[in-house]
Amino acid sequence: MSHQLRLEMNTWQKGEKNVKRYLFLILFATSCSYKPVVDTSGRSGTFDYSKADDITNDLQHCKYLAKENSNALIESSKYAWNYYFRAYTLWLSPKAEYTYSKVYKNCLTNRGHSVIN
């Protein structure tokens, strides 16, 4: 094997490792990036008084509960499925639901906050 061919193969293999590394970092960073929009001026209809006073504490508690009850690796694989692999099936396959955002949203809603998204 010539020296030039070996050099090109080593360069290609290094490039492939970098692409895999960046893809993993992107998927991991975006897996738990849900930030709910909460309507703090209105009431949810469940309570006679506004629950906006407790929003900071509730956001911290719900974020902690969502992290404890979801797996970052599984959430990132759902992200990859929804935005990369479903395109190959022409978006006909069902979308995977994110556990982290569902738990976060349910927690805030059950604490009496009106979550918009």
C-alpha positions as CSV (number, residue, x, y, z in Angstrom):
1,M,0.0,0.0,0.0
2,S,1.4,3.4,-0.9
3,H,2.2,6.0,1.6
4,Q,-0.3,8.4,0.1
5,L,-3.1,5.9,0.3
6,R,-2.4,5.2,3.9
7,L,-2.3,8.9,4.7
8,E,-5.7,9.4,3.1
9,M,-7.2,6.4,5.0
10,N,-5.9,7.8,8.3
11,T,-7.3,11.2,7.6
12,W,-10.7,9.7,6.7
13,Q,-10.8,7.6,9.8
14,K,-9.9,10.7,12.0
15,G,-12.6,12.6,10.3
16,E,-15.2,9.9,10.9
17,K,-14.3,9.8,14.6
18,N,-14.7,13.6,14.8
19,V,-18.1,13.4,13.1
20,K,-19.3,10.8,15.5
21,R,-18.0,12.8,18.5
22,Y,-19.8,16.0,17.4
23,L,-23.0,14.1,16.6
24,F,-23.0,12.6,20.1
25,L,-22.3,16.0,21.7
26,I,-25.1,17.7,19.8
27,L,-27.5,14.9,20.7
28,F,-26.5,14.9,24.3
29,A,-26.7,18.7,24.6
30,T,-30.1,19.0,23.0
31,S,-31.8,16.1,24.8
32,C,-32.8,18.0,28.0
33,S,-33.2,21.5,26.7
34,Y,-37.0,21.8,27.3
35,K,-37.9,25.2,28.8
36,P,-41.7,25.5,29.5
37,V,-43.5,28.8,28.9
38,V,-45.8,29.4,31.9
39,D,-48.6,32.0,32.0
40,T,-47.9,33.7,35.3
41,S,-50.6,36.4,35.1
42,G,-53.6,34.1,34.7
43,R,-54.9,31.3,37.0
44,S,-55.3,27.8,35.9
45,G,-58.9,27.6,37.2
46,T,-58.1,25.1,39.8
47,F,-57.2,27.6,42.5
48,D,-58.9,30.7,43.9
49,Y,-55.5,32.5,44.1
50,S,-52.6,33.0,41.8
51,K,-49.8,30.4,42.0
52,A,-47.3,32.6,40.3
53,D,-45.6,33.3,43.7
54,D,-44.3,29.7,43.7
55,I,-43.1,29.6,40.1
56,T,-39.3,29.7,40.8
57,N,-39.5,27.0,43.4
58,D,-41.8,24.9,41.3
59,L,-39.6,25.2,38.2
60,Q,-36.6,24.0,40.1
61,H,-38.5,21.0,41.7
62,C,-40.1,20.0,38.4
63,K,-36.8,20.2,36.5
64,Y,-35.2,18.0,39.2
65,L,-38.0,15.5,39.0
66,A,-37.9,15.4,35.2
67,K,-34.1,14.7,35.2
68,E,-34.5,12.0,37.8
69,N,-37.3,10.3,35.8
70,S,-35.8,10.4,32.3
71,N,-32.6,9.0,30.8
72,A,-30.4,11.4,28.7
73,L,-29.2,8.7,26.4
74,I,-32.7,7.6,25.6
75,E,-34.0,11.1,25.2
76,S,-31.1,11.9,22.7
77,S,-31.9,8.8,20.7
78,K,-35.5,10.0,20.5
79,Y,-34.3,13.3,19.2
80,A,-32.2,11.6,16.6
81,W,-35.1,9.4,15.6
82,N,-37.5,12.3,15.3
83,Y,-35.3,14.6,13.3
84,Y,-33.0,12.4,11.3
85,F,-34.2,8.9,10.9
86,R,-37.9,9.7,10.3
87,A,-36.9,11.7,7.3
88,Y,-35.7,8.5,5.6
89,T,-39.2,7.1,6.0
90,L,-40.8,10.3,4.6
91,W,-42.1,11.2,8.1
92,L,-44.6,8.3,8.0
93,S,-43.3,6.6,11.1
94,P,-44.7,7.9,14.4
95,K,-42.8,10.6,16.3
96,A,-41.2,9.5,19.6
97,E,-42.5,11.3,22.6
98,Y,-40.0,12.9,25.0
99,T,-40.3,11.8,28.6
100,Y,-38.4,14.7,30.0
101,S,-40.7,17.4,28.7
102,K,-43.8,15.4,29.4
103,V,-42.8,14.9,33.1
104,Y,-41.8,18.6,33.4
105,K,-45.0,19.9,31.9
106,N,-47.2,17.5,34.0
107,C,-45.4,18.5,37.2
108,L,-46.0,22.2,36.6
109,T,-49.6,21.6,35.5
110,N,-50.3,19.5,38.6
111,R,-48.8,22.3,40.8
112,G,-51.4,24.6,39.4
113,H,-49.5,26.5,36.7
114,S,-50.8,27.2,33.3
115,V,-48.2,25.8,30.8
116,I,-48.5,27.1,27.3
117,N,-46.2,24.8,25.3
